[in-house]
Amino acid sequence: MTISFLGSRYHGFQIQKNAVTVQQVLQNSLWKMLGHKADLKACSRTDTGVHAREFCISFITESGINEENIVRALNNSLPHDIRAISAVEKPIDFHARYDCISKCYEYLVWNERIMNPFMHGRALFFPHFIEEKRLNEYANIFIGKHDFFAFSGKKRTAGDTQRTVNDFTVSRSDKLVKFYICADGFLHNMVRIIVGTMLSVSRNKINENDIKDALKNKIRLIESFTAPPEGLYLDRVYYKQ
C-alpha cells in the first residue's frame, strides 16, 4: 500500500509510547476495517515532523476486501493529513523495507527575508541568500558510493555505513530552494545533515575540500548542522519490478 502524509502533527511513523504516530493512526483504521490487527512493515522510518509524498507499507490479511475498496474505506476513516493512495496484492514474502532498492528525498527551504506563513511546518526558513547553482555543483561531491558515517546522526546503525547516492540536485523555484537526493539507502538523519552542510557552504563556513575530507576521514564537520525535520519529504520509493 502507498500512503501520503503531512507529518507536522505526528512523532514520526513508527509506533511510540505516549506519542501519536502515523503508524498508530493507520493501524487503528486498518484494524476496524479488516477485523484484525495488521502487522505493518514500513519502507522507512521518519522522524517527528517529517512528511511523505510516497510512503509504502506491507501487511498480510485474509480479508475479502479488494484493493480499491481498502483504499476508499481507509480514507473515510483516516484524518485529513494521512491519505491512502493505492494498494496492490504482492507475493506473501514481499517486504516494504527489505525489497526497496532506492529512495528519493526532497528538502525544501524558504529562502527569503520574511517567512511565508503558508510554508510554516513545511519548509525550513533560511533568510540568508542561497546561490543554488553553486550548491548544485557541490552536490556532485556526494554522488557515488561513499562512507557516510560523518553525515549520520547519533542513532548510527551498527554495521556498514556505505551508501550509493545516484542523484543529488539543488534547484530554485522563486523563493523556494529544493534539495533532491536519491540513494540506495540512507543513514539516520543523513539527508538533513547533508542539507545542513550545504547551507553552511552557502554561508562560506565549509568548502569543497572540507566535505571531501569528511567523507574520507569519517569525521563530522563542526561547522555543519542537522537541518530541522519540517522541510524533509520522502518523495519516491522504488522496488524491483
C-alpha positions as CSV (number, residue, x, y, z in Angstrom):
1,M,0.0,0.0,0.0
2,T,1.2,3.5,-0.8
3,I,0.2,6.3,1.5
4,S,1.0,10.0,1.8
5,F,1.1,12.1,4.9
6,L,1.9,15.5,6.4
7,G,4.0,14.8,9.4
8,S,3.5,18.0,11.4
9,R,1.1,16.5,14.0
10,Y,3.0,13.2,14.4
11,H,6.0,11.9,16.2
12,G,7.3,10.1,13.1
13,F,5.9,6.9,11.5
14,Q,6.9,4.2,13.9
15,I,4.7,3.5,17.0
16,Q,6.0,5.0,20.2
17,K,4.9,5.0,23.8
18,N,2.9,8.2,24.9
19,A,3.1,9.8,21.4
20,V,0.8,9.8,18.4
21,T,2.4,8.4,15.3
22,V,1.3,7.8,11.7
23,Q,1.6,4.0,12.1
24,Q,-0.6,4.1,15.2
25,V,-3.3,6.0,13.4
26,L,-3.1,3.9,10.3
27,Q,-3.0,0.6,12.2
28,N,-6.1,1.5,14.2
29,S,-8.1,2.4,11.0
30,L,-7.0,-0.9,9.3
31,W,-8.0,-2.9,12.4
32,K,-11.5,-1.5,12.3
33,M,-11.8,-2.2,8.6
34,L,-10.1,-5.6,8.3
35,G,-11.4,-7.0,11.6
36,H,-7.9,-8.0,12.8
37,K,-4.7,-6.3,13.8
38,A,-2.4,-5.9,10.8
39,D,1.4,-6.2,11.3
40,L,2.6,-3.2,9.3
41,K,6.0,-3.3,7.6
42,A,7.2,0.1,6.6
43,C,9.6,1.1,3.8
44,S,11.4,3.6,6.2
45,R,11.3,5.3,9.5
46,T,10.6,9.0,9.7
47,D,11.3,11.4,12.5
48,T,8.9,13.8,14.2
49,G,7.6,16.4,11.7
50,V,8.9,14.7,8.6
51,H,6.5,14.3,5.6
52,A,6.0,11.7,2.9
53,R,4.5,12.1,-0.6
54,E,5.0,8.4,-1.2
55,F,5.4,6.0,1.7
56,C,5.0,2.3,1.2
57,I,3.8,-0.3,3.8
58,S,3.1,-4.0,3.5
59,F,0.8,-6.2,5.6
60,I,-0.9,-9.6,5.4
61,T,-4.6,-10.0,5.5
62,E,-7.2,-12.7,4.7
63,S,-9.9,-10.1,4.4
64,G,-12.0,-10.4,1.2
65,I,-12.0,-6.6,0.7
66,N,-10.4,-5.8,-2.6
67,E,-7.6,-3.2,-3.0
68,E,-9.7,-0.4,-4.3
69,N,-12.2,-0.7,-1.5
70,I,-9.4,-0.9,1.1
71,V,-8.2,2.5,-0.1
72,R,-11.6,4.0,-0.2
73,A,-12.6,2.7,3.2
74,L,-9.3,3.8,4.8
75,N,-9.7,7.4,3.5
76,N,-13.1,7.6,5.0
77,S,-11.7,6.9,8.5
78,L,-8.2,8.5,8.4
79,P,-7.6,12.1,9.4
80,H,-7.1,14.6,6.7
81,D,-3.3,14.7,6.9
82,I,-2.9,10.9,6.1
83,R,-4.2,9.5,2.8
84,A,-4.1,6.0,1.3
85,I,-3.2,6.4,-2.4
86,S,-3.2,2.9,-3.8
87,A,-3.0,-0.8,-2.9
88,V,-1.8,-3.8,-4.8
89,E,-1.5,-7.5,-4.0
90,K,2.0,-8.8,-3.7
91,P,3.7,-12.3,-3.1
92,I,3.4,-13.4,0.5
93,D,7.2,-12.8,1.2
94,F,7.1,-9.2,-0.1
95,H,8.5,-6.7,2.5
96,A,8.1,-2.9,2.1
97,R,11.5,-2.3,3.6
98,Y,13.8,-5.1,2.5
99,D,12.5,-5.2,-1.1
100,C,13.1,-1.5,-1.5
101,I,16.0,-0.7,-3.9
102,S,16.2,3.1,-3.7
103,K,14.5,6.1,-2.2
104,C,14.4,9.8,-3.1
105,Y,14.0,12.6,-0.6
106,E,13.3,16.3,-1.2
107,Y,14.2,19.0,1.3
108,L,12.5,22.4,0.9
109,V,14.0,25.7,2.1
110,W,12.1,29.0,2.0
111,N,14.8,31.5,1.1
112,E,13.5,35.0,1.8
113,R,13.9,37.7,4.4
114,I,10.3,37.0,5.7
115,M,8.9,33.5,6.2
116,N,5.8,32.6,4.1
117,P,3.2,31.7,6.8
118,F,1.7,29.1,4.4
119,M,5.0,27.2,4.4
120,H,5.3,27.1,8.2
121,G,6.0,23.5,9.2
122,R,6.5,22.5,5.5
123,A,9.8,24.2,4.7
124,L,12.9,25.5,6.6
125,F,13.1,29.3,6.9
126,F,16.5,30.4,5.8
127,P,16.9,34.2,5.4
128,H,20.5,34.2,4.1
129,F,20.7,34.2,0.3
130,I,21.3,30.8,-1.3
131,E,23.3,30.6,-4.5
132,E,21.7,27.4,-5.7
133,K,23.8,27.0,-8.9
134,R,27.0,26.9,-6.7
135,L,25.4,24.3,-4.3
136,N,24.3,22.2,-7.3
137,E,28.0,21.9,-8.3
138,Y,28.9,20.9,-4.7
139,A,26.2,18.3,-4.8
140,N,28.3,16.3,-7.2
141,I,30.8,15.5,-4.4
142,F,28.2,13.3,-2.8
143,I,27.2,11.3,-5.9
144,G,28.6,7.8,-6.0
145,K,29.4,5.2,-3.3
146,H,30.9,6.7,-0.1
147,D,31.1,6.0,3.6
148,F,28.6,8.5,5.0
149,F,29.5,7.9,8.7
150,A,30.3,11.6,9.0
151,F,26.9,12.5,7.7
152,S,24.8,10.3,10.0
153,G,23.1,11.1,13.3
154,K,23.7,9.9,16.9
155,K,21.5,6.8,16.3
156,R,24.0,5.4,13.8
157,T,23.1,1.9,12.7
158,A,25.8,-0.6,13.6
159,G,27.5,-2.1,10.5
160,D,28.0,-0.9,7.0
161,T,27.7,2.9,6.7
162,Q,28.4,3.0,2.9
163,R,25.7,4.2,0.7
164,T,25.4,5.0,-3.0
165,V,23.9,8.3,-4.0
166,N,22.5,8.1,-7.5
167,D,21.3,11.7,-7.9
168,F,21.6,14.9,-6.0
169,T,20.5,18.3,-7.3
170,V,19.8,21.8,-5.9
171,S,17.4,24.0,-7.7
172,R,15.2,27.1,-7.1
173,S,11.6,27.9,-7.8
174,D,11.2,31.6,-6.9
175,K,11.8,31.8,-3.2
176,L,11.8,28.0,-2.7
177,V,15.1,26.2,-2.9
178,K,14.9,22.4,-3.4
179,F,17.4,19.8,-2.4
180,Y,16.6,16.5,-4.2
181,I,18.7,13.4,-3.3
182,C,18.3,9.7,-4.3
183,A,20.2,6.7,-3.0
184,D,20.1,3.0,-2.4
185,G,19.6,3.7,1.3
186,F,20.0,6.4,3.9
187,L,21.6,6.5,7.4
188,H,19.8,8.2,10.3
189,N,19.5,12.0,9.6
190,M,21.7,11.6,6.6
191,V,19.7,13.9,4.3
192,R,19.2,16.5,7.0
193,I,22.9,16.6,7.8
194,I,23.9,16.9,4.2
195,V,21.4,19.7,3.7
196,G,22.7,21.5,6.8
197,T,26.3,21.0,5.4
198,M,25.2,22.6,2.1
199,L,23.6,25.5,3.8
200,S,26.9,26.1,5.7
201,V,28.6,26.0,2.3
202,S,26.2,28.7,1.3
203,R,27.4,30.9,4.2
204,N,31.1,30.1,3.3
205,K,31.7,28.2,6.5
206,I,32.5,25.0,4.6
207,N,34.3,24.4,1.4
208,E,34.7,21.6,-1.1
209,N,37.8,20.1,0.5
210,D,36.1,20.1,3.9
211,I,33.3,17.8,2.5
212,K,35.8,15.5,0.7
213,D,37.8,15.2,3.9
214,A,34.7,14.4,6.0
215,L,33.8,11.6,3.6
216,K,37.3,10.3,3.6
217,N,38.1,10.6,7.3
218,K,34.6,9.9,8.6
219,I,34.7,12.9,10.9
220,R,31.7,15.2,11.3
221,L,32.2,18.8,10.3
222,I,31.9,21.1,13.3
223,E,30.5,23.9,11.1
224,S,27.7,21.7,9.7
225,F,24.3,21.3,11.4
226,T,21.3,19.0,11.1
227,A,18.6,20.7,9.2
228,P,15.2,20.6,11.1
229,P,12.7,18.0,10.1
230,E,9.9,20.2,8.8
231,G,11.5,20.6,5.3
232,L,12.0,16.9,4.7
233,Y,9.8,14.8,2.4
234,L,10.1,11.2,1.4
235,D,9.3,11.7,-2.3
236,R,9.7,8.4,-4.1
237,V,10.2,4.7,-3.2
238,Y,11.4,2.2,-5.8
239,Y,11.1,-1.6,-5.9
240,K,12.2,-4.3,-8.3
241,Q,9.7,-4.9,-11.0
